Amino acid sequence: MSLESGNEPSREELIALVRAQASEIASLKARIDELERRLGLNSSNSGKPPSSDGLKKPARVRSLREKSERKPGGQKGHPGHTLRQTAEPDAVEHHFPAACGECGTALTPETSAGHATRQVFDLPEPRPLVVTEHRAHTCACAACGAKTRAEFPEGVNAPVQYGARIAAFVVYLLHYQLLPEARLVALMADLFAVKLSAATLAAMSGACAERLKGVVATIRDHVAGAPVKHMDETGFRIGAKTQWLHVACTSLLTFYRACAKRGSLLANVVGIVVHDHWKPYYTMEGVQHALCNAHHLRELKALIEIEKEDWARKMQQLLRRACHAANLAREREVALKPRLIACFERRYDAIVAEGLAFHEAQPPLAKKANGKRRGRTPRRTGHNLLLRFATRREDALRFLHDPTVPFSNNEAERDGRMMKLRQKISGGFRSLDGATDFAAVRSLLRPPRSRAGKSSTP
């Protein structure tokens, strides 16, 4: 239909035009809302990494812990780590005055009447590598004349090779301190006058990972069999493709696996699995689930800041109070009172019901303009989150009933964060073998926890 022709449009044509325009306006409005929501998302109210925030860093979320009466810094009775003098220094340097400060008479060491002491702690001067030559002698038997050669020590396999200490030093700097290969090569040359190549670094890493196979398998089995474990996964660049690093951990152990497929989950898992509601975790058999409420708080924060949904504010407040109550009970080594748990659950159900009623009263979202959208009718972000709260209520609130279950999945996220840092510093891996070696070494070299067993949120 064209309005530019000389004929006046009929009433039916005008109605059809208005309906088409209204449908297009609704579709464009939904698209604008979606784009504005994307602009409002950051690392504090979504699953986006902090590196995506750029220079506009969001304000940090206030800690769940209540303000303490203690003063900042070390508390009374804390042993501290202040540098103190040692009773047996490695070297002593004596300093004597050349002349008397009053009359100018020359002074000698024999005139010493006492001394004051100051100690300087410093690194030894870097030295070139110490070369040890192994000589396997051949001895002739006096009885029969046969000649027998001695065996070389275990690990001494080539005419020229690097020793175990330098290999351990290289693997530590490469996989724990995450030093890029080129910088590690430069460091070894500058400090120890050792010229290594990338191939040598890879060989040292591979040999270390091979020796650790048994240890890593034991770590894997202990994590899989633990009563409570955390699981997460993150993208890993391997061979110029996005592959996956899976993390399974407890408060004491961490097992890493580099896999080509995201859905390749750890086998023989029992007990309770804490995760972020990724659906494949629910395909695991014989386990119970606990959802990460830190993820929930971030999603609720976005609904509060962007969509201005009041039920989200109430749910955020409830989860924070429940976390605080669970933390206090855990610190006192007591269980939460059943009446308090029931109170939290009733409030949880009421908020979910309020939110569902709000979203069911909203007009349905417009489908795409071409009308070819398949599947279920699209739902708003808050509506989807409410349905998760309703259907996974037991998993979301499991931390109230079981003191061994934490409020969040921060254990696994913390272990995955250093892996992403390695990728940010040094880029991806050239091959799956290199990524597998890295995962094996990091499973052993897991950094210690500063607050093991604490439940916290961002």
N, C-alpha and C positions, 0 to 999 in steps of 0.2 A: 504494500500500500504506500502511496506517495502523496504527501500533502502539497507538493509543488504543482500538481496538475490543476486544471481549471475547475474540476469537479469537487464539490464539498464532500468530505468523508461522511459516511453514514454513522448512525449512533452505535451500531455493532462494531464498526471499524474503530471508532474512538475508544470504546470500552476495551477492545482487544489491545489497542496500542497502550492504554494506561496500564493494563495488566502486565504486558510485556515489559514496560518501563519499570513498574514496581518490582517485578521479579529480578530485573537486572540491577536495580538499586539495592535490593536486599542482598544479592550476591556480592556486589561491590562493597557494601557495608561490612559483610562478613569477612571479606578479604582484607579490608582495611583494619578491622579488629584483630585479625590474625597477625598481620604485619606489625601492628603496634605492640601486640603481646610479645612478639619476637624481639622487638627493640627493647622491651622492658626486662627481658631475661638476662641474668648474669650468674656468676658462680654462687651467689648467696641465696638465690631463689629458684635454682634449677640444677640440673646435672651438668651444666657447662663447666669446663675446667677454668681455674683462675687465670690461666694464660690467655684466655679469650677475652678477658675484661679490658685488655689494653691499658692505656694510661688512666682510664676512668674507673679506678678501683672502688667497688661498693664498700660502704661502711661495714665493719665487722659486726656480726651478731653478738649481742650481749651474752656472756657465759651463763649457763644454767645454774651454776653454783652461787649460793647467796654470799653476800659480802662478809668477809671474816673480820674479827676484831684484831687479828694479828697484824703487826707492822710489816711492811715490805722487807725483803731480804732474809738472810739466814736467821733461824730462830735459836733461842737459848738452848744450849746442849747439842747443837748441830756440830759434828766434828769438823766440817770445813775442809778446804783443800789449799790452805795458804802455804806458800813456799817456805820451808823451814831448813835451818842448817843441819847438816849431817855430821855425825861424830867421826866418820871415816872418809875424808875427801880423797879423790883419786890423785890429786896433785896438790902440792903446797908451794907457794912462792913467798919468799921472805923479802921484806922491804925495810931498809935501815936508813935513818937520816944521815946525811953526809957530814953535818956539822951541828954543833950545839946552837940552839936557838937563842941563847943569852949572850955567850962570849965568843962564839964562832970556832971553838976548839973542834978539831976533827974527831969523829966518832967511828968506832969499829963494831962489828957484830958481837965481840966479846963484852962490850959495855951494855948489852941489852938488859933491861930491868923488867921486861914484860912485853906483852903485845896485845893488840886488839885484832879481832877476826871478822872478816867479811868473806862470804862465799858467792861465787858466780857459777850458775848452772848453765852449761852450754853444750852444744853438740860437738862430737869429735870432728876433727878435720876430715872431710871426705877423702878416701884413698882409692886407688885403682883396685880392681878385684884381686883377691888372693888366689894364686894358681897353685893347686895341689896336684903333683904328678904321682900317679899310681903305677907301680912297677910290679908286674906279676912275674916272678922269677921261675925259671925252669931248673929243676934239680935232677941230677943223675943218681940213680940208685946204686949204692956200692955193692949190693948183692947180685943183682941181675943186669945192671947197666941201663935199665929203662929210664926214660926221661919223663918227668911229670911237671906240668906248669900249674902254678897256683891260679885260683879263680879270682877275677876282679870283684870288688865289692858290689853288692846289689845296687842297681841304678847307674853304675858306671858302664855304659854300653857303647860308647864311641871313642875314637881317638881324641877328639876334642869336643867338649860339651859344656853347657852351663850347669851350675850346681843347684841344689834344692832351695837354698836360701834366696838366690836371685830370682828363681821361678816363683817362690812364694811372695816375694816383694812385688814382682810384676803383677801377679794375679790379684793381689790385694789392692794395688793402686788402680788396676784396670776395672775390676768388678765391684769393689766396695767403695772406693773413692771416686769411681766413674770418670777417671781421667781418659781423655781421648787418646787414641793410639799415637797420633803424631806428637802430641805433647809428652806422652810417656817416653817415646823414643828420645825426644830432646832432653828430658829430665835425666834419663840414664846416662846419656852422653855427657851432660854438663857436670853431674855429681860424681860419676864413677868412671868416666871415660870409656863406657861400654857402648858400642854401636850395635843396636838391635834393629831388626826389621819387623814389618807387620806380620810376616809369615812366622817369625820366631815367637812373637807374642801370641799368635793364634795357636801355635804348637804347644806352648806352655799352658795356655788356657785349656786346650783340649786334653792334654795329659792330666791336668788337675781334675777336670770333670770326670774323666774315665776312672780315676782313683776314688772319686766320691760316689760312684754309682750305688754301692751298697748302703752308704750313709743316707743318700737322698731317698732310696727306696724305703728305708726304715722311717725316715721323717714322713714320707707319704702315707705309710700304713698307720702311723700314730695319729696323724691328723684325721685320716678317714675314719678311724675308730674312736676318736675322741667324743665325749658326750655332747659337746657343743663346739661347732667349728664355723668359721666365716668363709664365705666364698664370693669371689668377684672376678671380673675379667676386663681386660682393656686391650685396645687395638695396639698392634706392634708392627712396625715396618720391617719386613723380612724379604730380601730379594726384590726390592722395589714394589712389593705388594703389601696390602694390609692384611696381616694375620693376627693371631691372638695370643695373649699371655694370660693364663688362668692362675688365680691365686686361691689357695686353700690354706687356712691358718687357724691357730689357736693363740692364746696369750703367750705361749712359749715357743711354738714352732711355726714355720712357714714353708709351704711347698709351692714351688713355681713350675709351670709347664708351658712351653711354647708349642702352639698348635696351629695348624692351617685353618681349622674350622672353629667358629665360635661355640658351637653346640657340643664340642667334645668335652663332656663333663667327667669329673673324677669318678672312678668306679669304687664299689664296695664301701660306700659311705653309709654310716649308721648315725643314730642320735638326732640332734637338732642342727639344722643348717640355717645360719643367719645370712640373708641376702637382700637384694634390692628389688625384689618382685619381678625379676626377669623370668618370663614364663617357662623356659626350658628347665629351670630348677624344680618346677612342680611336676616334671616328668620323672624325677628321681623316686625310686620305690623304697619303702621301708624307712623313711625319715619323716621328721616333723620339721615345720618351717617357722622361722621368726623373721618378720620384716624389719627393714632398716627404717627407724623412725626419723633419723636425720634427713633421709630423702623426703619423708612426709612433711617435715617442718619446712624444708626448702620449697616444696610444691605449694604448701599452704601460704608461705610468705608471698609467692607470686600472685596467688589468688587474692590476697589482702591488698597488695600494692597496685595491681593492675586491674583486676575485675571488681575490686571493692566488695567482696562477698563476706557478709558478716559471720556466717557459720564457720568460715575458715579461721577467722580470728578466735572464735570460741574453741575450736578444735586445737589450734596451736597452743592456746593457753592451757587447755586440759592436758595435752601431751607433755608440756614442760613441767607442770605440777606433778604429773605421774612420774616423770623421770626423776625429779628432785626427791620425791617420797621414796622411790626405789633405791636411789643412791644413799639416802640416809639410813634406810634399813640395812643395806649391804655393809655400810661402814660400821654399824652397830652389831652386825652379825646376827640380825633377827629377821624373821619373815614379816612381810606386810600383813596387817590385820585383815581378816576376811571382810569385815564390814567396810574398811576403806577401799579394798579392791572392788567390792560390789558398788560402792558409791561412784568410783571412777567409771565402771562399766555402764551404770545407768546414765550417767552424764554423757558418755560416749554415744550410747544408743540414741539419746535425745537429740544430740547435735547432728548425727547422721540423718535421723528422720527429718529434722528441720531443713537440712541442706537438700535432701531429696525432694521434699515438698516445694522448696524454692525453685529447683531446676525443672521439676515437672510442670510448674506453672508458667515457665518461660516459653515463648513461641519457638517452634522447631527451627533448627538451623537450615538455611537455604542450601539446596544442592547446587552443584556446578551448573553453569549456564547451559551447557550442552545437554544436561539431563541424563547423561550416560553413567553416572556414578553407580557403582555396584556395591553390594553388601548392605550392612545395617545402616539405619539412619544416623547421620553424624551427631555426636554429642559434644557438649562443651567440656573443656578440660576439667573444670570443677565437678561436673557430673560423673565423669569417668573416675576421678579420685574417690568420690563418695561411694560409688559402686564397689571399689576396691575395699574401702573401709567396711562396707556392709558384708561383703562376701568373705573377707579375710580378717574378720574381727579377732578371732582367736590368735592368729599369727601376729597381728599388730600389737596385741596386748599381752603376749606371752611373757614379756619381761616382768609383768606384775605378779605372775603366779610362780615363776621359777627364778630364784635369785642368781642362778648360774647363766641366765640368758641376758645379754646386755641390751640396752635401749637402741643401739645403732650398730651398723656394720663398719664402724670406723677402723676396726682392726685390719680388715682386708683392704679397705681404701688406703690406709696408711702404708701398707706393704706395697700396694700398686703404685703409689705416688712416686717412690724412688725409681721405679722402672720407667715411668714417663720422663722423669728428670734425666735419666741416662740417654733416652732417645732424643731429648731436647738438646743435650750437650753434644752428643757424638753422632746423632743421626741413627738410621736404621742399621740392620744387620745384613751382610751380604748373602748369608745362607741360613737355612734352618739349623744346620749343625752349630754355627756360631751362637745363635740365639739359645739353643738347647744347652750348650756349655755354660753360657751366662746364667741361665735359669738354675742349673745345678749348683754352681758356685754360690749364687745368691741365696739358695735354700740353706746353705751352711752358714753363710756370713750375714745372717739377718741381724740388723742392729737391735740393741736392747730397748725395751719399752721404758718410758719415763714414768708412766702411771698405769701399770698393768692392772687390769680388772676394773677400771673406772668406766662408767657409762657416761658418755658425753655427746654433745651435738655440736655442729659448727658454731 
